[in-house]
Amino acid sequence: MTPGSGLQAGLKNRHLSMIAIGGVIGAGLFVGSSSGIATAGPGILLSYALVGTLVVLVMRMLGEMSAANPTSGSFSAHADRALGRWAGFSIGWLYWFFWVVVLAVEATAGAKILEGWIPAVPQWGWALIVMTVLTATNLVSVGSYGEFEFWFAGIKVVAIGAFIVVGLLAIFGVLPGVHADKASFGNLTSHGGFLPHGPGAILTGVLLVVFSFMGSEIATLAAGESEDPQRAVTKSTNSIIWRIGVFYLGSILVVVSLLPWNDPSIAKSGSYVAALDSLGIAHAGEIMNFIVLTSVLSCLNSGLYTASRMAFSLGQRGDAPKVFAKTTSRGVPVAAITASVLFGFIAVFFNYKFPDSVFLFLVNSSGAVALFVWLVICFSQLRMRKIIQREAPEKLVVKMWLYPYLTWATAALIVFVLGYMLTDTKGESSGRTTVLLSVLVAALVVGIAVIKEKVVGRRAVPAAEAEPVDKVSVG
């Protein structure tokens, strides 16, 4: 293919809108919410509200920086300029590491569902097929990624919207043909109270739900390949409050109102399947499996896109092989995509061959990266606000509320959550294990960044000299 001059504006406004909406709906919402409900009871709503508030604040900070300077590197590029080369290098590679591990997790989850439907193809075969198809999609053009994500996210949005509407009708007793005997808002308080395991369970619930919010930042990476990056970032930032409010708090409220929080079916079948079953909806399990599969494919699609664009940005800034920054005539960073999916395939292999050793280490050592990313965004915004005000105040079209006090408060809350995770010592994937292994990997990456900076010195094109933000192409 003919070499290109960089990423291109191949994402339409409808793509960006759906990427922004779908980005906050991960497969973890469908799969992981049952353990949160078992841990905190109806109080899990407060856990979701707490993490949701945290995400809204962090996205507001990221939106401020990205609206002023849309780039495929997003928070990594902002950290590079605000905190130093070591910060951009470290958080960029950690984020890339997180997503290539997610590729393996989601490919395996999708393969299990598909094998259940068509057992003639082994699970590893389905994982290979799914990864190959989505890799091909990403290699064609950014527009094909956007089109796939538009439909994947659309199915998730319609499914959750329908679930909330049907659930509310049942709770109010006006759903035709359904007698939901257990459905009532009284379920929020009548089975041991709203906090049956005490206030401490709220924080334990936070640990269980925090990682299902990862992906909210994808819209700011994708905005660099849209027709109007500034508008796209501003729109996605301003809409995140209602997105989290409806899709997370709204759907979980319906679940814990349709059924008592301690109903055995929630742990056995999963929270959403159990809720649908309680309404007597036929084939509830298969319907939910289809929706979960869609979420898995969406996460895989976006994960590959996100990892490759971060690798592209690192290559562009001299923090990764230069070949990562090369694109085709269609604006596709083939080397960055290939490297990302290659490591994804390696992780899938480890998942099948060494699930309880090597792969468990990969999952645990990338588990706290979401919190590290959010923390770096906080500290970057504290510095970038001053830089933007000094150099181009007219580009502050999105502003963090109550700066700098709310930024510091958000950073303190993230540190508190990390500290609280250290008190969780149950199981091989305990909070303490996750934090310690993630810190170990982060320290290793930061060490490499510091050594690289001292040995190699400043790169040829510092982040401060990046392309003007008013250009459509970010290449």
C-alpha positions in Angstrom: 0.0 0.0 0.0 1.1 3.6 -0.6 2.5 5.2 2.6 0.2 7.8 4.1 0.8 11.0 5.9 -0.8 10.1 9.1 -4.2 9.3 10.7 -7.2 10.6 8.8 -10.6 12.0 9.7 -12.5 8.8 8.8 -14.9 8.8 11.8 -18.3 10.4 11.3 -20.3 12.3 14.0 -22.7 9.3 14.4 -19.7 7.0 14.9 -18.2 9.3 17.6 -21.6 9.6 19.3 -22.1 5.9 19.6 -18.4 5.2 20.5 -18.9 7.7 23.4 -22.1 6.1 24.5 -20.9 2.5 24.1 -17.6 3.2 25.7 -19.1 3.3 29.2 -21.0 0.1 28.7 -18.5 -2.7 29.1 -19.2 -6.5 29.3 -18.2 -6.1 33.0 -21.6 -4.4 33.6 -23.5 -7.5 32.5 -21.1 -10.1 33.9 -19.6 -8.6 37.0 -22.6 -6.8 38.6 -23.9 -9.9 40.3 -20.8 -10.2 42.6 -21.2 -6.6 43.5 -24.8 -7.0 44.4 -24.0 -10.0 46.6 -21.3 -8.0 48.4 -23.1 -4.8 49.0 -26.8 -5.5 48.5 -28.9 -2.6 47.1 -26.0 -0.4 48.5 -24.1 -1.4 45.3 -26.0 1.6 43.8 -23.8 3.9 46.0 -20.7 2.0 44.8 -21.7 2.6 41.2 -22.6 6.3 42.0 -19.2 6.9 43.7 -17.2 5.4 40.8 -19.5 7.1 38.3 -18.8 10.4 39.9 -15.1 9.7 39.8 -15.3 8.9 36.1 -17.3 12.1 35.4 -14.7 14.2 37.1 -11.8 12.5 35.4 -13.5 12.7 32.0 -14.1 16.4 32.6 -10.4 17.0 33.1 -9.5 14.9 30.1 -12.1 16.7 28.1 -10.6 20.0 29.0 -7.2 19.0 27.7 -8.4 17.0 24.7 -10.8 19.8 23.5 -7.8 22.2 23.5 -5.5 19.7 21.9 -7.2 16.6 20.2 -4.6 13.9 19.6 -4.5 10.1 19.2 -2.3 9.9 22.3 -4.9 11.6 24.5 -3.9 11.6 28.1 -0.5 10.1 27.3 0.4 13.0 25.0 -1.0 15.5 27.6 1.1 13.8 30.4 4.1 14.0 28.1 3.8 17.8 27.8 2.5 18.6 31.3 4.6 16.2 33.5 7.5 15.2 31.4 8.6 12.6 28.8 8.8 9.9 31.4 5.1 10.3 32.3 3.8 10.2 28.7 6.0 7.2 27.9 5.0 5.3 31.1 1.3 5.8 31.1 1.1 5.2 27.3 2.8 1.8 27.5 0.9 0.8 30.6 -2.4 1.7 28.9 -1.3 -0.3 25.8 -0.4 -3.3 28.1 -3.8 -3.1 29.7 -5.7 -3.3 26.4 -3.7 -6.1 24.9 -4.5 -8.2 28.0 -8.2 -7.2 27.7 -8.1 -8.5 24.1 -7.2 -11.9 25.5 -9.9 -11.8 28.3 -12.6 -10.7 25.9 -11.6 -13.1 23.1 -11.9 -16.0 25.6 -15.2 -14.8 26.9 -16.7 -14.4 23.4 -15.3 -17.8 22.4 -17.0 -19.5 25.4 -20.4 -18.1 24.3 -19.9 -19.1 20.6 -18.7 -22.6 21.5 -21.9 -23.1 23.5 -23.9 -22.2 20.3 -21.7 -24.1 17.9 -19.6 -26.7 19.8 -18.2 -28.2 16.6 -15.6 -25.4 16.6 -13.3 -25.5 19.6 -13.0 -22.6 22.0 -9.5 -21.6 20.8 -10.8 -21.7 17.2 -13.6 -19.2 18.0 -11.0 -17.0 19.8 -8.9 -17.1 16.7 -11.8 -16.3 14.3 -13.0 -13.4 16.4 -9.6 -11.8 16.7 -8.8 -12.3 13.0 -12.1 -10.8 11.8 -11.8 -7.7 14.1 -8.1 -7.3 13.1 -9.1 -7.3 9.5 -11.8 -4.7 10.2 -9.3 -2.4 11.9 -6.8 -2.9 9.1 -9.2 -1.7 6.4 -9.8 1.8 7.6 -10.8 3.7 10.7 -14.2 4.2 9.1 -14.8 0.4 9.1 -13.9 0.3 12.8 -16.3 3.1 13.4 -19.1 1.4 11.5 -18.7 -1.9 13.4 -18.6 0.0 16.7 -21.6 2.0 15.7 -23.7 -1.2 15.4 -22.1 -3.0 18.4 -22.7 -0.1 20.7 -26.1 0.5 19.2 -27.2 -3.0 20.2 -25.9 -2.5 23.7 -27.7 0.8 24.1 -31.0 -0.5 22.7 -30.8 -3.6 24.9 -30.2 -1.7 28.1 -32.8 0.9 27.2 -35.4 -1.9 26.6 -34.4 -3.6 29.8 -34.9 -0.5 31.9 -38.3 0.3 30.3 -39.6 -3.2 30.7 -38.2 -3.5 34.2 -39.8 -0.2 35.3 -43.2 -1.2 33.8 -43.0 -4.5 35.8 -42.1 -2.7 39.0 -45.1 -0.4 38.6 -47.3 -3.3 37.8 -48.3 -2.2 34.4 -46.4 -4.6 32.1 -49.0 -6.5 30.1 -49.2 -10.2 30.6 -46.6 -10.3 33.3 -47.1 -10.9 37.0 -43.8 -10.0 38.7 -44.6 -11.0 42.2 -41.2 -10.0 43.6 -40.9 -6.7 41.7 -41.1 -3.7 44.0 -39.0 -0.7 45.1 -39.5 -2.2 48.5 -36.7 -4.7 47.6 -34.3 -1.9 48.2 -34.9 -1.9 51.9 -36.9 -5.0 52.9 -34.2 -7.7 53.0 -31.8 -6.6 55.7 -32.0 -2.9 54.8 -30.3 -0.9 52.0 -26.9 -1.7 53.4 -27.3 -5.3 54.7 -23.5 -5.8 55.2 -22.9 -2.3 56.6 -21.4 0.9 55.1 -18.0 -0.7 54.6 -19.5 -2.9 51.8 -19.9 0.3 49.7 -16.1 0.5 49.4 -15.7 -3.2 48.8 -18.3 -2.8 46.0 -16.2 0.0 44.6 -13.3 -2.4 44.1 -15.6 -4.8 42.2 -17.2 -2.2 39.8 -14.4 0.3 39.2 -12.8 -1.6 36.3 -16.1 -2.0 34.4 -15.9 1.8 33.8 -12.7 1.5 31.8 -13.2 2.7 28.3 -14.9 6.0 29.0 -11.8 7.7 27.6 -11.8 6.0 24.2 -13.9 8.8 22.7 -11.1 11.3 23.3 -8.6 9.1 21.5 -11.0 8.5 18.6 -11.9 12.2 18.3 -8.5 12.9 16.7 -9.8 11.0 13.6 -13.1 12.8 13.4 -14.2 15.7 11.2 -14.5 18.1 14.1 -12.3 16.8 17.0 -13.0 19.7 19.4 -16.8 19.4 19.0 -16.6 15.6 19.4 -14.6 15.9 22.6 -16.9 18.6 24.0 -20.0 16.6 23.2 -18.8 13.3 24.7 -17.5 15.1 27.9 -20.8 17.0 28.5 -22.9 13.8 28.0 -21.1 11.4 30.3 -23.2 12.3 33.3 -26.5 11.1 31.8 -24.8 8.1 30.1 -23.5 6.8 33.4 -26.7 7.8 35.2 -29.0 5.9 32.8 -26.9 2.9 31.8 -25.2 2.0 35.0 -27.4 3.4 37.9 -30.6 3.1 36.0 -30.2 -0.6 35.0 -28.7 -1.7 38.4 -31.6 0.1 40.1 -34.1 -2.0 38.0 -32.2 -5.2 38.8 -32.2 -4.8 42.6 -35.9 -3.7 42.5 -37.1 -6.6 40.3 -35.6 -9.1 42.7 -34.4 -9.2 46.3 -30.6 -8.7 46.3 -30.1 -12.0 48.0 -32.2 -14.1 45.6 -30.1 -17.2 44.7 -30.8 -16.8 41.0 -28.7 -13.6 40.8 -25.5 -15.5 41.8 -26.5 -18.5 39.7 -27.6 -17.0 36.4 -26.2 -13.5 36.6 -28.0 -10.3 37.6 -29.6 -9.3 34.3 -30.6 -12.9 33.3 -32.1 -13.5 36.7 -34.1 -10.2 36.4 -35.4 -11.2 33.0 -36.2 -14.7 34.2 -38.2 -13.2 37.1 -40.5 -11.6 34.5 -41.0 -15.0 32.7 -39.4 -13.7 29.5 -38.7 -16.7 27.3 -35.1 -17.5 26.4 -33.8 -14.8 28.8 -30.4 -16.5 29.1 -29.9 -16.7 25.3 -31.0 -13.1 24.8 -28.5 -12.0 27.5 -25.7 -14.2 26.0 -26.3 -12.4 22.7 -26.0 -9.0 24.3 -22.9 -10.0 26.3 -21.4 -11.3 23.1 -22.1 -8.0 21.4 -20.5 -6.2 24.4 -17.5 -8.5 24.2 -17.0 -7.9 20.4 -17.4 -4.2 21.0 -14.8 -4.3 23.7 -12.4 -6.3 21.5 -13.0 -3.9 18.5 -12.4 -0.8 20.6 -9.5 -2.4 22.6 -7.6 -3.2 19.4 -8.3 0.3 18.0 -7.3 2.0 21.3 -4.1 -0.1 21.8 -3.0 0.6 18.2 -3.6 4.3 18.4 -1.7 4.6 21.6 1.2 2.6 20.0 0.9 5.0 17.0 1.2 8.0 19.3 4.1 6.6 21.2 5.9 5.9 17.9 5.1 9.4 16.7 6.7 10.9 19.8 9.8 8.6 19.6 8.8 6.4 22.6 8.1 3.3 20.4 9.6 2.0 17.2 9.1 4.6 14.4 7.4 2.1 12.2 4.4 2.3 14.6 3.8 5.9 13.4 3.7 4.9 9.7 0.3 4.7 8.1 -1.2 3.5 4.8 -2.8 5.7 2.2 -6.1 5.1 4.1 -4.6 6.4 7.4 -4.3 3.0 9.0 -1.2 2.4 11.3 -0.7 -1.2 10.2 2.5 -1.9 12.3 0.8 -0.6 15.4 -2.3 -2.7 14.9 -0.2 -5.8 14.0 2.0 -5.5 17.1 -1.0 -5.0 19.4 -2.9 -8.0 18.0 0.2 -10.1 18.1 0.6 -9.5 21.8 -3.1 -10.1 22.2 -2.7 -13.6 20.5 0.2 -14.4 22.8 -1.9 -13.5 25.8 -4.7 -15.7 24.5 -2.2 -18.5 24.2 -1.1 -18.0 27.8 -4.8 -18.0 28.8 -5.2 -21.5 27.4 -1.9 -23.0 28.4 -1.1 -21.3 31.7 -4.3 -19.7 33.0 -3.4 -20.0 36.7 0.2 -18.7 36.4 1.3 -16.6 33.5 -2.1 -15.3 32.4 -3.2 -14.7 36.0 0.0 -12.6 36.4 -0.9 -10.6 33.3 -4.4 -9.9 34.5 -3.4 -8.9 38.0 -0.4 -6.8 36.9 -2.6 -4.7 34.5 -5.6 -4.5 36.9 -4.9 -1.2 38.5 -3.8 0.6 35.3 -7.3 2.3 35.1 -6.7 4.0 38.4 -3.1 4.9 37.4 -4.5 6.5 34.2 -7.1 8.5 36.1 -4.5 9.7 38.6 -2.1 10.8 35.8 -5.0 12.7 34.1 -5.6 14.6 37.4 -2.0 15.7 37.7 -1.7 16.5 34.0 -4.7 18.7 34.1 -3.3 20.7 37.1 -0.3 21.7 34.9 -2.0 21.8 31.5 -4.7 24.3 32.6 -1.9 26.9 33.2 -0.2 26.1 29.9 -3.4 26.5 27.9 -4.3 29.7 29.8 -0.9 31.1 29.0 -0.6 30.0 25.3 -4.2 29.7 23.9 -6.9 30.6 26.5 -9.5 30.7 23.7 -9.2 26.9 23.4 -10.5 26.3 27.0 -14.0 25.4 25.6 -14.4 22.7 28.3 -13.4 23.6 31.9 -13.0 21.5 34.9 -15.3 22.5 37.7 -14.0 24.2 40.8 -10.4 24.0 39.6 -8.0 23.2 41.2 -9.8 22.1 44.4 -12.0 19.4 42.7 -9.0 18.1 40.8 -7.1 17.6 44.0 -10.1 16.0 45.7 -10.5 13.5 42.8 -6.8 12.6 43.0 -7.1 12.1 46.7 -10.1 9.8 46.2 -8.2 7.7 43.6 -5.3 7.3 46.0 -7.7 6.3 48.8 -9.3 3.6 46.5 -5.8 2.3 45.7 -5.0 2.2 49.4 -8.3 0.5 50.3 -7.5 -2.2 47.7 -4.4 -3.1 49.7 -6.7 -4.2 52.5 -8.4 -6.8 50.2 -6.5 -10.0 50.6 -9.1 -12.6 49.5 -8.2 -14.9 46.6 -5.5 -15.0 43.9 -6.9 -11.8 42.3 -7.2 -9.9 45.5 -7.0 -6.1 45.5 -3.7 -6.2 47.3 -2.2 -8.6 44.7 -3.6 -6.5 41.8 -2.2 -3.2 43.3 1.2 -4.6 44.2 1.8 -6.4 40.8 0.5 -3.3 38.9 2.8 -1.0 40.9 5.7 -3.4 40.2 5.0 -3.3 36.4 4.5 0.5 36.5 7.8 0.9 38.4 9.6 -1.2 35.8 8.1 0.9 32.9 8.9 4.2 34.7 12.5 2.9 35.2 12.8 2.2 31.5 11.5 5.7 30.7 14.0 7.4 33.0 16.9 5.4 31.7 15.8 6.0 28.1 15.6 9.7 28.7 19.1 9.9 30.2 20.7 7.7 27.7 19.0 8.8 24.5 18.2 12.3 25.5 15.4 14.5 24.0 13.8 13.1 20.9 13.8 15.0 17.6 10.1 16.1 17.9 9.2 17.0 21.5 5.5 16.9 22.5 5.5 20.7 23.0 6.1 21.0 19.2 3.2 18.7 18.2 1.0 19.7 15.2 -1.4 22.6 15.6 -4.6 21.4 17.2 -6.8 22.9 14.6 -5.7 20.4 11.9 -8.1 17.6 11.1 -5.4 15.0 10.6 -3.3 14.1 13.6 -0.6 12.4 11.7 
